[in-house]
Amino acid sequence: MGCYEREQAAIAAGTGQRGDAARAYFAELDKTISDEASCLTHRPDYTKTLFAPENDDIYQEFCRYVDQPEPRYFDTIENPMCIEGWTAAEIYRTMIASNPRIVALDAGAIYGTMVTLRTNPALGKKVLEFKPTCYQNGCGNTYRPSGESCT
């Protein structure tokens, strides 16, 4: 029995709520974040996205990812789902490779992107195609006293 099934049993017994498996995963991750880095992190409320009943298939795959022994890998999930031509492993590799400022991505970010691809494909693809223009501060092609841009 995996975390999804345990969560469903707890919901049926009246002792749990949807998203408890994910919240436990996030709590586990948050224990590893330093105090300095914790003020820079942001975790969105997934209640209306990843935890929503209409995205149950995505949430089930998220839970299968969480059920893996550490270290966890997106490309070891059996029969991965594909939304708009993207699997979780492809989303992870694309997001990490596209922005060198990203140090780590958790499963919430990956599966949240899958929800976005389902509900708003144009926005999801835009997120995946994002390439920062400036590694200094996102300034793009700005004037510099030396006349050089930061791109």
DSSP file with accessible surface (Angstrom, degrees, kcal/mol):
  #  RESIDUE AA STRUCTURE BP1 BP2  ACC     N-H-->O    O-->H-N    N-H-->O    O-->H-N    TCO  KAPPA ALPHA  PHI   PSI    X-CA   Y-CA   Z-CA
    1    1 A M              0   0  163      0, 0.0     2,-0.1     0, 0.0     0, 0.0   0.000 360.0 360.0 360.0 127.0    0.0    0.0    0.0
    2    2 A G     >  -     0   0   13      1,-0.1     4,-2.5     4,-0.0     5,-0.2  -0.285 360.0 -90.8 -93.4-178.1    1.4    3.3   -1.1
    3    3 A C  H  > S+     0   0   11     60,-0.3     4,-2.4     1,-0.2     5,-0.2   0.844 124.2  55.6 -65.6 -31.0    0.9    6.8    0.3
    4    4 A Y  H  > S+     0   0   29      2,-0.2     4,-2.6     1,-0.2    -1,-0.2   0.952 110.3  44.8 -65.2 -47.1   -2.0    7.5   -2.0
    5    5 A E  H  > S+     0   0   89      2,-0.2     4,-2.4     1,-0.2    -2,-0.2   0.897 113.3  50.4 -64.9 -39.1   -3.9    4.4   -0.8
    6    6 A R  H  X S+     0   0  127     -4,-2.5     4,-2.3     2,-0.2    -1,-0.2   0.911 111.2  49.5 -64.0 -41.2   -3.0    5.2    2.9
    7    7 A E  H  X S+     0   0    8     -4,-2.4     4,-2.5    -5,-0.2    -2,-0.2   0.929 110.6  49.5 -62.6 -45.1   -4.3    8.8    2.3
    8    8 A Q  H  X S+     0   0   67     -4,-2.6     4,-2.5     1,-0.2    -2,-0.2   0.899 110.8  50.3 -62.6 -38.6   -7.6    7.5    0.8
    9    9 A A  H  X S+     0   0   53     -4,-2.4     4,-2.0     2,-0.2    -1,-0.2   0.907 110.7  49.3 -65.6 -40.9   -8.1    5.1    3.7
   10   10 A A  H  X>S+     0   0   26     -4,-2.3     5,-2.5     2,-0.2     6,-1.2   0.894 110.8  50.3 -66.1 -37.4   -7.5    7.9    6.2
   11   11 A I  H ><5S+     0   0   59     -4,-2.5     3,-1.1     4,-0.2    -2,-0.2   0.941 110.6  49.3 -64.5 -45.6  -10.0   10.1    4.3
   12   12 A A  H 3<5S+     0   0   91     -4,-2.5    -2,-0.2     1,-0.3    -1,-0.2   0.860 111.7  49.2 -62.2 -34.5  -12.6    7.2    4.3
   13   13 A A  H 3<5S-     0   0   74     -4,-2.0    -1,-0.3    -5,-0.2    -2,-0.2   0.530 115.1-117.8 -81.5  -7.5  -12.0    6.8    8.0
   14   14 A G  T <<5S+     0   0   66     -3,-1.1    -3,-0.2    -4,-0.5    -2,-0.1   0.628  90.5 102.8  80.8  16.3  -12.5   10.5    8.6
   15   15 A T  S   <S+     0   0  116     -5,-2.5     2,-0.3    -6,-0.2    -4,-0.2   0.385  77.0  38.5-111.0   1.9   -8.9   11.0   10.0
   16   16 A G        -     0   0   21     -6,-1.2     2,-0.3    -8,-0.1    -2,-0.1  -0.885  62.5-142.0-143.3 175.0   -7.2   12.5    6.9
   17   17 A Q    >   -     0   0  114     -2,-0.3     3,-1.8    -3,-0.0    -6,-0.1  -0.950  40.1 -79.8-139.2 159.8   -7.7   14.9    4.1
   18   18 A R  T 3  S+     0   0   52     -2,-0.3    33,-0.1     1,-0.3    34,-0.0  -0.329 115.6  29.8 -60.1 133.7   -6.7   15.1    0.4
   19   19 A G  T 3> S+     0   0    0     31,-0.1     4,-2.8    33,-0.0    -1,-0.3   0.342  78.2 120.8  98.5  -4.2   -3.1   16.2    0.0
   20   20 A D  H <> S+     0   0   56     -3,-1.8     4,-2.3     1,-0.2     5,-0.2   0.892  74.9  53.2 -60.2 -38.0   -1.9   14.8    3.3
   21   21 A A  H  > S+     0   0   14      1,-0.2     4,-1.9     2,-0.2    -1,-0.2   0.923 111.9  45.3 -63.4 -41.7    0.7   12.6    1.5
   22   22 A A  H  > S+     0   0    0      2,-0.2     4,-2.9     1,-0.2    -2,-0.2   0.913 110.6  52.8 -68.1 -42.2    2.0   15.6   -0.3
   23   23 A R  H  X S+     0   0   87     -4,-2.8     4,-2.4     1,-0.2    -1,-0.2   0.890 108.7  50.7 -62.5 -36.2    2.1   17.7    2.8
   24   24 A A  H  X S+     0   0   64     -4,-2.3     4,-2.1    -5,-0.2    -1,-0.2   0.915 110.6  49.6 -65.5 -41.5    4.1   15.0    4.5
   25   25 A Y  H  X S+     0   0    7     -4,-1.9     4,-2.3     2,-0.2    -2,-0.2   0.936 111.6  48.2 -61.3 -45.5    6.6   14.9    1.6
   26   26 A F  H  X S+     0   0   11     -4,-2.9     4,-2.9     1,-0.2    -2,-0.2   0.895 109.5  52.6 -64.5 -38.8    6.9   18.7    1.7
   27   27 A A  H  X S+     0   0   49     -4,-2.4     4,-1.4     2,-0.2    -1,-0.2   0.905 108.3  51.6 -62.9 -39.4    7.5   18.6    5.5
   28   28 A E  H  X S+     0   0   71     -4,-2.1     4,-0.5     1,-0.2     3,-0.2   0.925 112.7  45.3 -62.0 -44.0   10.3   16.1    4.9
   29   29 A L  H >< S+     0   0   42     -4,-2.3     3,-1.5     1,-0.2     4,-0.4   0.909 107.9  57.1 -64.9 -43.2   11.9   18.4    2.3
   30   30 A D  H >< S+     0   0   72     -4,-2.9     3,-1.1     1,-0.3    -1,-0.2   0.784  95.6  65.1 -63.9 -25.8   11.5   21.5    4.5
   31   31 A K  H 3< S+     0   0  180     -4,-1.4    -1,-0.3    -3,-0.2    -2,-0.2   0.783 100.9  52.1 -65.0 -25.2   13.5   19.8    7.3
   32   32 A T  T << S+     0   0  114     -3,-1.5     2,-0.4    -4,-0.5    -1,-0.2   0.530  88.3  98.2 -90.3  -6.0   16.5   19.8    5.0
   33   33 A I  S <  S-     0   0   48     -3,-1.1     5,-0.0    -4,-0.4    -3,-0.0  -0.684  74.4-125.2 -87.8 131.8   16.3   23.5    4.1
   34   34 A S     >  -     0   0   67     -2,-0.4     4,-2.3     1,-0.1    -1,-0.1  -0.265  22.9-111.7 -68.5 160.1   18.6   25.8    6.0
   35   35 A D  H  > S+     0   0  147      1,-0.2     4,-0.9     2,-0.2    -1,-0.1   0.896 118.9  52.6 -59.1 -39.9   17.2   28.8    7.9
   36   36 A E  H >4 S+     0   0  160      1,-0.2     3,-0.5     2,-0.2     4,-0.3   0.934 113.7  41.6 -63.4 -44.6   18.8   31.2    5.5
   37   37 A A  H >> S+     0   0   36      1,-0.2     3,-1.7     2,-0.2     4,-0.6   0.799 101.0  71.9 -74.8 -26.5   17.4   29.4    2.4
   38   38 A S  H >< S+     0   0   55     -4,-2.3     3,-0.8     1,-0.3    -1,-0.2   0.830  91.4  57.5 -63.0 -28.8   13.9   28.9    4.0
   39   39 A C  T << S+     0   0  102     -4,-0.9    -1,-0.3    -3,-0.5    -2,-0.2   0.679 107.0  50.5 -74.7 -13.0   13.2   32.6    3.7
   40   40 A L  T <4 S+     0   0  144     -3,-1.7    -1,-0.2    -4,-0.3     2,-0.2   0.488  93.7  92.1 -99.3  -7.5   13.8   32.4   -0.1
   41   41 A T    <<  -     0   0   75     -3,-0.8     2,-0.4    -4,-0.6    -3,-0.0  -0.584  51.9-169.8 -91.1 154.8   11.5   29.4   -0.7
   42   42 A H        -     0   0  159     -2,-0.2    -3,-0.0     2,-0.0    -2,-0.0  -0.980   6.0-170.2-143.9 125.7    7.9   29.5   -1.7
   43   43 A R        -     0   0   68     -2,-0.4     3,-0.0    65,-0.0    -2,-0.0  -0.974  21.2-139.4-117.1 117.9    5.5   26.6   -1.8
   44   44 A P        -     0   0   55      0, 0.0     2,-0.8     0, 0.0    -2,-0.0  -0.226  27.2 -98.0 -69.8 165.7    2.2   27.4   -3.5
   45   45 A D        -     0   0  125      1,-0.1     3,-0.4     5,-0.0     4,-0.1  -0.764  35.2-171.1 -83.6 113.8   -1.2   26.2   -2.2
   46   46 A Y    > > +     0   0   17     -2,-0.8     5,-2.6     1,-0.2     3,-1.1   0.339  54.1 107.9 -89.8   8.2   -1.9   23.1   -4.3
   47   47 A T  T 3 5S+     0   0   74      1,-0.3    -1,-0.2     3,-0.2   -29,-0.0   0.883  87.5  34.1 -55.5 -43.4   -5.5   22.7   -3.0
   48   48 A K  T 3 5S+     0   0  183     -3,-0.4    -1,-0.3     3,-0.1    -2,-0.1   0.429 130.6  30.8 -95.1   1.3   -7.1   23.8   -6.2
   49   49 A T  T X 5S+     0   0   54     -3,-1.1     3,-1.0    -4,-0.1     6,-0.2   0.553 127.6  16.7-119.0 -87.9   -4.5   22.4   -8.6
   50   50 A L  T 3 5S+     0   0    0      1,-0.3     9,-0.2     8,-0.1    -3,-0.2   0.868 131.7  44.0 -62.3 -38.1   -2.5   19.2   -7.7
   51   51 A F  T 3 <S+     0   0   13     -5,-2.6    -1,-0.3   -33,-0.1    -4,-0.1   0.547  86.3 116.3 -85.8  -6.5   -4.9   18.1   -4.9
   52   52 A A  S X  S-     0   0    7     -3,-1.0     3,-2.1    -6,-0.4     7,-0.2  -0.378  73.7-124.7 -65.2 139.5   -8.1   18.8   -7.0
   53   53 A P  G >  S+     0   0   99      0, 0.0     3,-1.7     0, 0.0     4,-0.2   0.830 108.7  63.3 -54.6 -33.7  -10.2   15.7   -7.7
   54   54 A E  G 3  S+     0   0  133      1,-0.3     3,-0.2     2,-0.1    -2,-0.1   0.671 104.3  48.8 -68.8 -12.7  -10.1   16.5  -11.5
   55   55 A N  G <> S+     0   0    3     -3,-2.1     4,-2.5    -6,-0.2     3,-0.3   0.004  72.5 124.6-111.0  27.9   -6.3   16.0  -11.3
   56   56 A D  H <> S+     0   0   39     -3,-1.7     4,-2.8     1,-0.2     5,-0.2   0.868  70.4  55.4 -58.1 -38.1   -6.4   12.7   -9.4
   57   57 A D  H  > S+     0   0   69     -3,-0.2     4,-1.8     2,-0.2    -1,-0.2   0.916 110.1  45.8 -63.8 -39.1   -4.4   10.9  -12.1
   58   58 A I  H  > S+     0   0    0     -3,-0.3     4,-2.5     2,-0.2    -2,-0.2   0.932 112.9  50.5 -68.2 -42.4   -1.6   13.4  -11.8
   59   59 A Y  H  X S+     0   0    0     -4,-2.5     4,-2.5     1,-0.2    -2,-0.2   0.896 107.3  54.4 -63.7 -37.1   -1.8   13.3   -8.0
   60   60 A Q  H  X S+     0   0   71     -4,-2.8     4,-2.1     2,-0.2    -1,-0.2   0.916 109.4  47.0 -63.7 -40.6   -1.6    9.5   -8.1
   61   61 A E  H  X S+     0   0    3     -4,-1.8     4,-2.3     2,-0.2    -1,-0.2   0.907 109.1  54.8 -67.8 -38.7    1.6    9.7  -10.1
   62   62 A F  H  X S+     0   0    0     -4,-2.5     4,-2.4     1,-0.2    -2,-0.2   0.942 109.1  48.2 -54.2 -47.2    3.0   12.3   -7.7
   63   63 A C  H  X S+     0   0    1     -4,-2.5     4,-2.3     1,-0.2   -60,-0.3   0.876 107.5  54.4 -64.8 -36.4    2.3    9.8   -4.9
   64   64 A R  H  X S+     0   0  100     -4,-2.1     4,-0.5     2,-0.2    -1,-0.2   0.888 108.7  50.1 -64.4 -35.5    4.0    7.0   -6.9
   65   65 A Y  H >< S+     0   0   19     -4,-2.3     3,-1.4     1,-0.2    -2,-0.2   0.951 110.6  48.7 -63.6 -47.2    7.1    9.3   -7.1
   66   66 A V  H 3< S+     0   0   16     -4,-2.4    -2,-0.2     1,-0.3    -1,-0.2   0.853 104.2  61.2 -62.7 -33.0    7.0    9.9   -3.4
   67   67 A D  H 3< S+     0   0   68     -4,-2.3    -1,-0.3    -5,-0.2    -2,-0.2   0.665  83.8 102.0 -70.4 -14.8    6.7    6.2   -2.7
   68   68 A Q  S << S-     0   0   34     -3,-1.4     4,-0.1    -4,-0.5     2,-0.1  -0.361  82.7-106.0 -68.4 150.1   10.1    5.6   -4.3
   69   69 A P        -     0   0  108      0, 0.0    -1,-0.1     0, 0.0    -2,-0.0  -0.400  60.4 -61.9 -69.8 152.1   13.1    5.0   -2.1
   70   70 A E  S    S+     0   0  129      2,-0.1     2,-0.1     1,-0.1     3,-0.0  -0.569 119.6  52.1 -77.2 145.5   15.5    7.9   -2.0
   71   71 A P  S    S-     0   0   87      0, 0.0     2,-0.3     0, 0.0    -1,-0.1   0.517  87.5-157.3 -74.0 141.6   17.1    9.1   -4.1
   72   72 A R        -     0   0   40     -4,-0.1     2,-0.4    -2,-0.1    -2,-0.1  -0.649   8.1-165.9 -89.4 146.4   13.9    9.5   -6.1
   73   73 A Y    >   -     0   0  124     -2,-0.3     3,-1.0    -8,-0.1     4,-0.1  -0.996  21.6-146.6-134.6 137.2   13.9    9.9   -9.9
   74   74 A F  G >  S+     0   0   13     -2,-0.4     3,-1.1     1,-0.2    15,-0.4   0.828  98.9  59.1 -69.4 -30.8   11.2   11.0  -12.2
   75   75 A D  G 3  S+     0   0  104      1,-0.2    -1,-0.2    14,-0.1    15,-0.0   0.449  94.2  65.1 -83.8   4.5   12.3    8.7  -15.0
   76   76 A T  G <  S+     0   0   74     -3,-1.0     2,-0.4     2,-0.1    -1,-0.2   0.397  71.9 114.2-102.3   4.2   11.9    5.5  -12.9
   77   77 A I  S <  S-     0   0   13     -3,-1.1     2,-0.2    -4,-0.1    12,-0.1  -0.607  71.7-121.5 -74.5 127.5    8.1    5.8  -12.6
   78   78 A E  S    S-     0   0  157     -2,-0.4    -2,-0.1     1,-0.2    -1,-0.1  -0.473  86.0  -0.9 -72.1 140.3    6.5    2.9  -14.4
   79   79 A N  S    S-     0   0  144     -2,-0.2    -1,-0.2     1,-0.1    -2,-0.0   0.927  87.4-154.6  47.4  60.5    4.1    3.9  -17.1
   80   80 A P        -     0   0   64      0, 0.0     2,-0.1     0, 0.0    -1,-0.1  -0.300  13.5-115.5 -65.6 146.4    4.5    7.7  -16.7
   81   81 A M        -     0   0   35    -24,-0.1     2,-0.4   -23,-0.1     7,-0.4  -0.464  22.8-146.8 -78.9 156.7    1.6    9.8  -17.9
   82   82 A C        -     0   0   81      5,-0.1     2,-0.5    -2,-0.1     5,-0.2  -0.994  13.3-174.7-128.9 123.7    2.0   12.2  -20.7
   83   83 A I  B >  S-A   86   0A  15      3,-2.5     3,-1.9    -2,-0.4    35,-0.1  -0.989  77.0 -15.4-122.5 124.0    0.3   15.6  -20.9
   84   84 A E  T 3  S-     0   0   93     -2,-0.5    -1,-0.1     1,-0.3     3,-0.1   0.823 131.2 -52.5  53.2  33.2    0.6   17.7  -24.0
   85   85 A G  T 3  S+     0   0   53      1,-0.2     2,-0.4    -3,-0.0    -1,-0.3   0.552 116.0 113.8  84.9   8.1    3.6   15.5  -25.0
   86   86 A W  B <   -A   83   0A  60     -3,-1.9    -3,-2.5    28,-0.1     2,-0.2  -0.941  44.6-166.5-119.8 133.3    5.4   16.0  -21.6
   87   87 A T     >  -     0   0   23     -2,-0.4     4,-2.4    -5,-0.2     5,-0.2  -0.655  40.6-105.0-100.8 168.1    6.2   13.4  -18.9
   88   88 A A  H  > S+     0   0    1     -7,-0.4     4,-2.7    -2,-0.2     5,-0.2   0.902 121.9  52.9 -59.7 -40.8    7.4   14.4  -15.4
   89   89 A A  H  > S+     0   0    8    -15,-0.4     4,-2.6     1,-0.2    -1,-0.2   0.913 109.9  47.6 -63.0 -41.2   10.9   13.3  -16.3
   90   90 A E  H  > S+     0   0   70      2,-0.2     4,-2.4     1,-0.2    -1,-0.2   0.894 111.6  50.6 -67.1 -39.5   11.0   15.5  -19.4
   91   91 A I  H  X S+     0   0    0     -4,-2.4     4,-2.8     2,-0.2     5,-0.3   0.946 111.5  48.6 -62.2 -46.7    9.6   18.5  -17.5
   92   92 A Y  H  X S+     0   0   81     -4,-2.7     4,-2.5     1,-0.2     5,-0.3   0.952 113.3  45.8 -58.4 -52.4   12.2   18.1  -14.8
   93   93 A R  H  X S+     0   0  123     -4,-2.6     4,-2.3     1,-0.2    -1,-0.2   0.908 114.6  48.4 -60.9 -40.2   15.1   17.8  -17.3
   94   94 A T  H  X S+     0   0   39     -4,-2.4     4,-2.0    -5,-0.2    -1,-0.2   0.932 112.9  46.4 -66.0 -46.2   13.8   20.8  -19.3
   95   95 A M  H  X S+     0   0   31     -4,-2.8     4,-0.8    -5,-0.2    -2,-0.2   0.909 115.5  45.5 -66.4 -40.7   13.3   23.1  -16.3
   96   96 A I  H  < S+     0   0   50     -4,-2.5     3,-0.5    -5,-0.3     6,-0.2   0.920 116.9  44.7 -67.0 -43.0   16.7   22.2  -14.8
   97   97 A A  H  < S+     0   0   83     -4,-2.3    -2,-0.2    -5,-0.3    -1,-0.2   0.796 109.3  56.9 -73.3 -26.4   18.6   22.6  -18.1
   98   98 A S  H  < S+     0   0   15     -4,-2.0    -1,-0.2     1,-0.2    -2,-0.2   0.683 112.1  35.6 -80.6 -20.0   16.8   25.9  -19.0
   99   99 A N    ><  -     0   0   19     -4,-0.8     3,-2.0    -3,-0.5    -1,-0.2  -0.841  58.4-167.1-141.3 101.6   17.7   27.9  -16.0
  100  100 A P  T 3  S+     0   0   89      0, 0.0    -1,-0.1     0, 0.0    -2,-0.1   0.645  86.8  70.1 -65.8 -10.7   21.1   27.5  -14.3
  101  101 A R  T 3  S+     0   0  109      2,-0.0     2,-0.5     0, 0.0    -5,-0.1   0.700  77.0  94.8 -77.4 -18.1   19.9   29.5  -11.3
  102  102 A I    <   +     0   0   52     -3,-2.0     3,-0.1    -6,-0.2    -3,-0.1  -0.636  48.6 176.7 -76.2 122.4   17.6   26.6  -10.4
  103  103 A V        -     0   0  139     -2,-0.5     2,-0.3     1,-0.4    -1,-0.2   0.824  64.8  -0.6 -93.3 -39.8   19.4   24.5   -7.8
  104  104 A A        -     0   0   78      2,-0.0     2,-0.4    -8,-0.0    -1,-0.4  -0.995  54.7-156.9-151.7 150.0   16.6   22.0   -7.1
  105  105 A L        -     0   0   32     -2,-0.3     2,-0.2    -3,-0.1    -9,-0.0  -0.999  15.4-149.0-127.5 132.5   13.1   21.2   -8.1
  106  106 A D    >>  -     0   0   36     -2,-0.4     4,-1.6     1,-0.1     3,-0.6  -0.502  32.6-102.0 -96.1 171.0   10.7   19.2   -5.9
  107  107 A A  H 3> S+     0   0    0      1,-0.2     4,-3.0     2,-0.2     5,-0.4   0.807 118.1  64.0 -62.7 -29.3    7.9   17.0   -7.2
  108  108 A G  H 3> S+     0   0    0      1,-0.2     4,-2.3     2,-0.2    -1,-0.2   0.921 103.6  47.1 -60.7 -42.6    5.3   19.6   -6.4
  109  109 A A  H <> S+     0   0   29     -3,-0.6     4,-1.7     2,-0.2    -1,-0.2   0.912 115.1  46.0 -65.2 -41.6    6.8   22.0   -9.0
  110  110 A I  H  X S+     0   0    0     -4,-1.6     4,-1.6     2,-0.2    -2,-0.2   0.955 118.2  39.7 -68.3 -50.6    7.0   19.2  -11.6
  111  111 A Y  H  X S+     0   0    0     -4,-3.0     4,-1.9     1,-0.2    -2,-0.2   0.823 111.7  58.1 -74.1 -26.0    3.5   17.9  -11.1
  112  112 A G  H  X S+     0   0   11     -4,-2.3     4,-2.2    -5,-0.4    -1,-0.2   0.889 105.1  51.8 -64.5 -36.8    2.1   21.4  -10.7
  113  113 A T  H  X S+     0   0   15     -4,-1.7     4,-2.7     2,-0.2    -2,-0.2   0.885 105.4  55.0 -66.8 -36.5    3.5   22.1  -14.1
  114  114 A M  H  X S+     0   0    0     -4,-1.6     4,-1.7     2,-0.2    -2,-0.2   0.913 107.3  50.0 -62.6 -39.7    1.7   19.0  -15.4
  115  115 A V  H  X S+     0   0    2     -4,-1.9     4,-2.9     2,-0.2     5,-0.3   0.931 110.3  50.3 -62.8 -43.7   -1.6   20.4  -14.0
  116  116 A T  H  X S+     0   0   41     -4,-2.2     4,-3.2     1,-0.2     8,-0.5   0.912 107.3  53.7 -61.9 -40.9   -0.8   23.7  -15.8
  117  117 A L  H  < S+     0   0    0     -4,-2.7    -1,-0.2     1,-0.2    -2,-0.2   0.868 113.5  44.0 -60.5 -35.2   -0.2   21.9  -19.0
  118  118 A R  H  < S+     0   0   85     -4,-1.7    -2,-0.2    -5,-0.2    -1,-0.2   0.925 122.8  33.8 -74.5 -46.6   -3.6   20.2  -18.7
  119  119 A T  H  < S+     0   0   95     -4,-2.9    -2,-0.2     1,-0.3    -3,-0.2   0.782 138.7  13.7 -84.9 -28.1   -5.6   23.3  -17.6
  120  120 A N     X  +     0   0   75     -4,-3.2     4,-2.6    -5,-0.3     3,-0.4  -0.589  66.3 178.1-147.5  76.8   -3.8   26.0  -19.6
  121  121 A P  H  > S+     0   0   42      0, 0.0     4,-2.6     0, 0.0     5,-0.2   0.848  80.8  55.6 -54.1 -38.0   -1.5   24.3  -22.2
  122  122 A A  H  > S+     0   0   75      1,-0.2     4,-1.9     2,-0.2     5,-0.1   0.934 111.9  42.7 -63.3 -44.0   -0.3   27.7  -23.7
  123  123 A L  H  > S+     0   0   83     -3,-0.4     4,-2.6     2,-0.2    -1,-0.2   0.925 113.0  52.9 -67.5 -43.7    0.9   28.9  -20.3
  124  124 A G  H  X S+     0   0    0     -4,-2.6     4,-2.1    -8,-0.5    -2,-0.2   0.923 111.0  46.3 -58.4 -43.4    2.4   25.5  -19.4
  125  125 A K  H  X S+     0   0   75     -4,-2.6     4,-1.8    -5,-0.2    -1,-0.2   0.878 110.1  54.2 -67.8 -34.9    4.4   25.4  -22.7
  126  126 A K  H  X S+     0   0  148     -4,-1.9     4,-0.6    -5,-0.2    -2,-0.2   0.909 107.9  50.0 -63.9 -42.0    5.5   29.0  -22.1
  127  127 A V  H >< S+     0   0   65     -4,-2.6     3,-1.0     1,-0.2    -2,-0.2   0.930 112.2  47.5 -60.3 -44.5    6.8   28.1  -18.6
  128  128 A L  H 3< S+     0   0    4     -4,-2.1    -1,-0.2     1,-0.2    -2,-0.2   0.775 112.0  49.6 -71.9 -24.0    8.8   25.2  -20.2
  129  129 A E  H 3< S+     0   0  134     -4,-1.8    -1,-0.2    -5,-0.2    -2,-0.2   0.499  83.5 126.4 -89.6  -4.6   10.2   27.3  -22.9
  130  130 A F    <<  +     0   0  106     -3,-1.0    -3,-0.1    -4,-0.6    -4,-0.0  -0.286  33.1 178.9 -60.1 132.7   11.3   30.0  -20.5
  131  131 A K        -     0   0  126    -32,-0.0   -32,-0.1    -2,-0.0    -2,-0.0  -0.984  30.0-122.4-132.5 121.4   15.0   31.0  -20.8
  132  132 A P        -     0   0   10      0, 0.0     3,-0.1     0, 0.0     6,-0.0  -0.376  13.2-153.1 -64.1 143.2   16.3   33.8  -18.5
  133  133 A T  S    S+     0   0   80      1,-0.3     2,-0.4    18,-0.1     6,-0.0   0.675  78.9  28.6 -89.7 -20.8   17.8   36.7  -20.4
  134  134 A C     >  -     0   0    0     17,-0.1     4,-1.2     1,-0.1    -1,-0.3  -0.971  56.1-159.6-145.3 126.4   20.1   37.8  -17.7
  135  135 A Y  T  4 S+     0   0  127     15,-0.5    -1,-0.1    -2,-0.4    16,-0.1   0.474  89.3  65.8 -85.5   0.9   21.8   35.7  -14.9
  136  136 A Q  T  4 S-     0   0  144     14,-0.1    -1,-0.2     0, 0.0    15,-0.0   0.937 132.5 -35.1 -84.0 -55.5   22.4   38.8  -12.9
  137  137 A N  T  4 S-     0   0  113      3,-0.1    -2,-0.2     0, 0.0     0, 0.0   0.179  84.9 -89.0-158.9  22.5   18.9   39.9  -12.0
  138  138 A G  S  < S+     0   0   44     -4,-1.2    -3,-0.1     1,-0.1    -5,-0.1   0.768  80.1 139.7  73.7  24.4   16.5   39.2  -14.9
  139  139 A C        -     0   0   41      1,-0.2     2,-0.1    -6,-0.0    -1,-0.1   0.647  41.8-156.5 -81.2 -15.5   17.2   42.6  -16.4
  140  140 A G        -     0   0   12      1,-0.1     2,-1.4    10,-0.1    10,-0.6  -0.429  63.0  -9.2  73.6-146.9   17.4   41.5  -20.1
  141  141 A N  S    S+     0   0  130      8,-0.1     2,-0.3    -2,-0.1    -1,-0.1  -0.650  88.6 163.0 -90.3  88.4   19.4   43.7  -22.4
  142  142 A T        -     0   0   58     -2,-1.4     8,-0.2     1,-0.1     2,-0.1  -0.740  43.6 -92.5-110.5 160.3   20.0   46.7  -20.2
  143  143 A Y        -     0   0  185     -2,-0.3     6,-0.1     6,-0.1    -1,-0.1  -0.411  39.2-169.7 -68.0 136.7   22.4   49.6  -20.4
  144  144 A R    >   -     0   0   72     -2,-0.1     3,-2.8     1,-0.1     5,-0.0  -0.964  33.6-118.2-123.6 146.2   25.7   49.1  -18.5
  145  145 A P  T 3  S+     0   0  120      0, 0.0    -1,-0.1     0, 0.0    -2,-0.0   0.854 118.7  53.3 -52.7 -32.3   28.2   51.9  -17.9
  146  146 A S  T 3  S-     0   0   87      2,-0.2     3,-0.1     1,-0.1    -3,-0.0   0.576 117.5-116.4 -78.7  -8.5   30.7   49.9  -19.9
  147  147 A G  S <  S+     0   0   59     -3,-2.8     2,-0.3     1,-0.3    -1,-0.1   0.402  77.9 119.5  89.9  -5.3   28.2   49.8  -22.8
  148  148 A E        -     0   0  137     -5,-0.1    -1,-0.3     1,-0.0    -2,-0.2  -0.694  58.8-131.3 -95.2 149.2   27.9   46.0  -22.6
  149  149 A S        -     0   0   45     -2,-0.3    -8,-0.1     2,-0.2    -6,-0.1  -0.489  17.3-122.7 -90.0 169.0   24.7   44.1  -21.8
  150  150 A C              0   0   26    -10,-0.6   -15,-0.5    -8,-0.2   -14,-0.1   0.405 360.0 360.0 -90.7   2.6   24.5   41.4  -19.3
  151  151 A T              0   0  101    -17,-0.1    -2,-0.2    -9,-0.1   -17,-0.1  -0.543 360.0 360.0 -95.8 360.0   23.2   38.8  -21.8
